[in-house]
Amino acid sequence: MVQAYILIQTEVGRASTVADVISKIPGVLQAEDVTGPYDVIVRAEAGSVDELGRLVVAEVQRVTGITRTLTCPVVHL
């Protein structure tokens, strides 16, 4: 399993709605609206890096109100 944090910027006033919609996507473990330079932080998992990429591009980035994402894969050093 590959896990990642997805940092999301949204349109003004859309963070709560975006987090709610994303939390229902299969593969998303948690989605929280936060304060700071990002509006929503998501923890997601997939079977491979390629599956994770498809989750981000085909599912997460298509949610209305998102302006930018940054995917940070979890590594075990």
MDAnalysis code that builds the backbone (N, CA, C; Angstrom):
import MDAnalysis as mda
import numpy as np

u = mda.Universe.empty(231, n_residues=77, atom_resindex=np.repeat(np.arange(77), 3), trajectory=True)
u.add_TopologyAttr("name", ["N", "CA", "C"] * 77)
u.add_TopologyAttr("resid", np.arange(1, 78))
u.add_TopologyAttr("resname", ["MET", "VAL", "GLN", "ALA", "TYR", "ILE", "LEU", "ILE", "GLN", "THR", "GLU", "VAL", "GLY", "ARG", "ALA", "SER", "THR", "VAL", "ALA", "ASP", "VAL", "ILE", "SER", "LYS", "ILE", "PRO", "GLY", "VAL", "LEU", "GLN", "ALA", "GLU", "ASP", "VAL", "THR", "GLY", "PRO", "TYR", "ASP", "VAL", "ILE", "VAL", "ARG", "ALA", "GLU", "ALA", "GLY", "SER", "VAL", "ASP", "GLU", "LEU", "GLY", "ARG", "LEU", "VAL", "VAL", "ALA", "GLU", "VAL", "GLN", "ARG", "VAL", "THR", "GLY", "ILE", "THR", "ARG", "THR", "LEU", "THR", "CYS", "PRO", "VAL", "VAL", "HIS", "LEU"])
u.atoms.positions = np.array([
    [0.821, -1.189, 0.000],
    [0.000, 0.000, 0.000],
    [0.865, 1.252, 0.000],
    [0.433, 2.230, -0.758],
    [1.078, 3.540, -0.795],
    [0.111, 4.530, -0.162],
    [0.608, 5.320, 0.776],
    [-0.213, 6.359, 1.382],
    [0.392, 7.712, 1.070],
    [-0.458, 8.734, 1.076],
    [0.002, 10.089, 0.792],
    [-0.899, 11.101, 1.470],
    [-0.322, 12.270, 1.718],
    [-1.100, 13.433, 2.112],
    [-1.290, 14.275, 0.857],
    [-2.494, 14.740, 0.645],
    [-2.803, 15.608, -0.490],
    [-3.190, 16.959, 0.090],
    [-2.376, 17.963, -0.203],
    [-2.619, 19.321, 0.291],
    [-3.383, 20.065, -0.785],
    [-4.488, 20.669, -0.399],
    [-5.412, 21.238, -1.381],
    [-5.702, 22.699, -1.077],
    [-5.641, 23.518, -2.124],
    [-6.117, 24.893, -2.056],
    [-7.469, 24.939, -2.761],
    [-8.392, 25.703, -2.197],
    [-9.743, 25.785, -2.753],
    [-10.118, 27.229, -3.042],
    [-11.211, 27.379, -3.750],
    [-11.805, 28.707, -3.904],
    [-12.261, 29.176, -2.528],
    [-12.329, 30.474, -2.335],
    [-12.727, 31.047, -1.052],
    [-14.103, 30.519, -0.650],
    [-14.184, 30.050, 0.590],
    [-15.450, 29.586, 1.132],
    [-15.837, 28.167, 0.747],
    [-14.978, 27.433, 0.044],
    [-15.332, 26.096, -0.439],
    [-14.672, 24.958, 0.333],
    [-13.809, 25.248, 1.294],
    [-13.021, 24.210, 1.961],
    [-13.885, 23.129, 2.597],
    [-14.890, 23.505, 3.331],
    [-15.731, 22.529, 4.024],
    [-16.451, 21.610, 3.041],
    [-16.993, 22.182, 1.980],
    [-17.696, 21.388, 0.965],
    [-16.733, 20.460, 0.254],
    [-15.557, 20.959, -0.113],
    [-14.555, 20.132, -0.792],
    [-14.142, 18.967, 0.102],
    [-13.874, 19.225, 1.370],
    [-13.476, 18.164, 2.297],
    [-14.568, 17.115, 2.420],
    [-15.814, 17.545, 2.479],
    [-16.937, 16.617, 2.599],
    [-17.048, 15.721, 1.362],
    [-16.953, 16.304, 0.183],
    [-17.055, 15.530, -1.063],
    [-15.888, 14.553, -1.175],
    [-14.684, 15.020, -0.904],
    [-13.502, 14.163, -1.028],
    [-13.531, 13.021, -0.023],
    [-14.061, 13.246, 1.161],
    [-14.087, 12.199, 2.189],
    [-14.886, 10.975, 1.746],
    [-15.729, 11.125, 0.751],
    [-16.559, 10.019, 0.258],
    [-15.905, 9.246, -0.897],
    [-14.756, 9.682, -1.370],
    [-14.068, 9.019, -2.483],
    [-13.367, 7.767, -1.959],
    [-13.567, 6.616, -2.603],
    [-12.861, 5.402, -2.185],
    [-11.344, 5.604, -2.245],
    [-10.655, 5.183, -1.201],
    [-9.213, 5.368, -1.111],
    [-8.830, 6.531, -0.221],
    [-9.788, 7.396, 0.075],
    [-9.529, 8.527, 0.978],
    [-9.786, 8.055, 2.406],
    [-8.771, 8.170, 3.236],
    [-8.885, 7.759, 4.631],
    [-9.430, 8.871, 5.507],
    [-9.064, 10.112, 5.174],
    [-9.482, 11.258, 5.985],
    [-9.361, 12.518, 5.154],
    [-10.279, 13.440, 5.343],
    [-10.227, 14.747, 4.682],
    [-10.669, 15.796, 5.702],
    [-9.801, 16.740, 5.956],
    [-10.070, 17.769, 6.966],
    [-9.858, 19.156, 6.383],
    [-10.774, 20.082, 6.682],
    [-10.515, 21.470, 6.310],
    [-9.674, 22.086, 7.427],
    [-8.670, 22.861, 7.012],
    [-7.682, 23.408, 7.937],
    [-7.446, 24.886, 7.621],
    [-6.675, 25.550, 8.478],
    [-6.267, 26.922, 8.197],
    [-4.805, 26.921, 7.788],
    [-4.371, 27.990, 7.150],
    [-2.989, 28.096, 6.708],
    [-2.915, 28.212, 5.197],
    [-1.759, 27.883, 4.616],
    [-1.600, 28.038, 3.167],
    [-2.446, 27.054, 2.363],
    [-2.870, 25.964, 2.983],
    [-3.765, 25.003, 2.329],
    [-5.097, 25.017, 3.052],
    [-6.146, 24.653, 2.337],
    [-7.493, 24.709, 2.893],
    [-8.015, 23.348, 3.327],
    [-7.524, 22.293, 2.677],
    [-7.948, 20.925, 2.988],
    [-6.712, 20.039, 2.954],
    [-6.607, 19.132, 3.924],
    [-5.560, 18.120, 3.902],
    [-6.230, 16.754, 3.901],
    [-5.799, 15.923, 2.969],
    [-6.390, 14.598, 2.768],
    [-5.319, 13.547, 3.009],
    [-5.693, 12.455, 3.642],
    [-4.826, 11.275, 3.722],
    [-5.488, 10.205, 2.877],
    [-4.730, 9.660, 1.923],
    [-5.280, 8.677, 0.994],
    [-4.340, 7.490, 0.878],
    [-4.877, 6.365, 0.406],
    [-4.040, 5.202, 0.154],
    [-4.488, 4.502, -1.113],
    [-3.519, 3.827, -1.739],
    [-3.784, 3.084, -2.965],
    [-2.803, 1.914, -3.024],
    [-3.060, 0.999, -3.936],
    [-2.225, -0.183, -4.055],
    [-0.855, 0.073, -4.643],
    [-0.702, 1.136, -5.402],
    [0.577, 1.463, -6.039],
    [0.651, 2.970, -6.265],
    [1.827, 3.437, -6.646],
    [2.000, 4.855, -6.948],
    [1.135, 5.235, -8.150],
    [1.050, 4.347, -9.136],
    [0.212, 4.633, -10.308],
    [-1.259, 4.760, -9.919],
    [-1.742, 3.873, -9.052],
    [-3.131, 3.959, -8.591],
    [-3.355, 5.237, -7.800],
    [-2.371, 5.623, -7.001],
    [-2.473, 6.869, -6.246],
    [-2.579, 8.053, -7.196],
    [-1.756, 8.054, -8.236],
    [-1.819, 9.124, -9.234],
    [-3.175, 9.205, -9.899],
    [-3.732, 8.045, -10.234],
    [-5.071, 8.039, -10.846],
    [-6.130, 8.548, -9.874],
    [-6.002, 8.193, -8.596],
    [-6.936, 8.684, -7.578],
    [-6.899, 10.210, -7.515],
    [-5.699, 10.766, -7.510],
    [-5.560, 12.224, -7.409],
    [-6.093, 12.906, -8.661],
    [-5.662, 12.444, -9.835],
    [-6.018, 13.126, -11.082],
    [-7.464, 12.861, -11.491],
    [-7.905, 11.616, -11.408],
    [-9.234, 11.262, -11.917],
    [-10.356, 11.520, -10.914],
    [-10.034, 11.548, -9.639],
    [-11.089, 11.702, -8.634],
    [-10.968, 13.026, -7.868],
    [-9.871, 13.204, -7.160],
    [-9.732, 14.357, -6.270],
    [-9.725, 15.668, -7.044],
    [-8.894, 15.778, -8.079],
    [-8.769, 17.055, -8.788],
    [-10.027, 17.445, -9.552],
    [-10.946, 16.534, -9.720],
    [-12.197, 16.852, -10.425],
    [-13.272, 17.429, -9.521],
    [-13.006, 17.489, -8.231],
    [-13.980, 18.040, -7.290],
    [-14.087, 19.552, -7.513],
    [-15.295, 20.017, -7.660],
    [-15.551, 21.440, -7.888],
    [-15.055, 22.269, -6.703],
    [-14.340, 23.338, -7.001],
    [-13.869, 24.255, -5.971],
    [-12.388, 24.139, -5.683],
    [-11.728, 23.101, -6.213],
    [-10.291, 22.938, -5.993],
    [-9.527, 23.783, -7.006],
    [-8.524, 24.509, -6.525],
    [-7.701, 25.306, -7.426],
    [-6.297, 24.730, -7.597],
    [-5.800, 23.984, -6.603],
    [-4.444, 23.421, -6.693],
    [-4.293, 22.280, -5.696],
    [-3.507, 21.258, -6.086],
    [-3.193, 20.169, -5.169],
    [-1.684, 19.937, -5.139],
    [-1.217, 19.386, -4.035],
    [0.174, 18.972, -3.879],
    [0.131, 17.625, -3.182],
    [0.629, 16.579, -3.840],
    [0.596, 15.233, -3.294],
    [1.947, 14.906, -2.658],
    [1.914, 14.458, -1.402],
    [3.121, 14.145, -0.651],
    [3.057, 12.689, -0.200],
    [3.703, 11.768, -0.947],
    [3.690, 10.362, -0.562],
    [4.387, 10.150, 0.786],
    [3.863, 9.230, 1.563],
    [4.451, 8.866, 2.850],
    [5.612, 7.919, 2.584],
    [6.764, 8.180, 3.201],
    [7.927, 7.293, 3.096],
    [8.301, 6.807, 4.494],
    [8.878, 5.642, 4.540],
    [9.324, 5.069, 5.806],
    [10.839, 4.962, 5.760],
    [11.518, 5.893, 6.411],
    [12.982, 5.957, 6.378],
    [13.600, 5.161, 7.507],
])
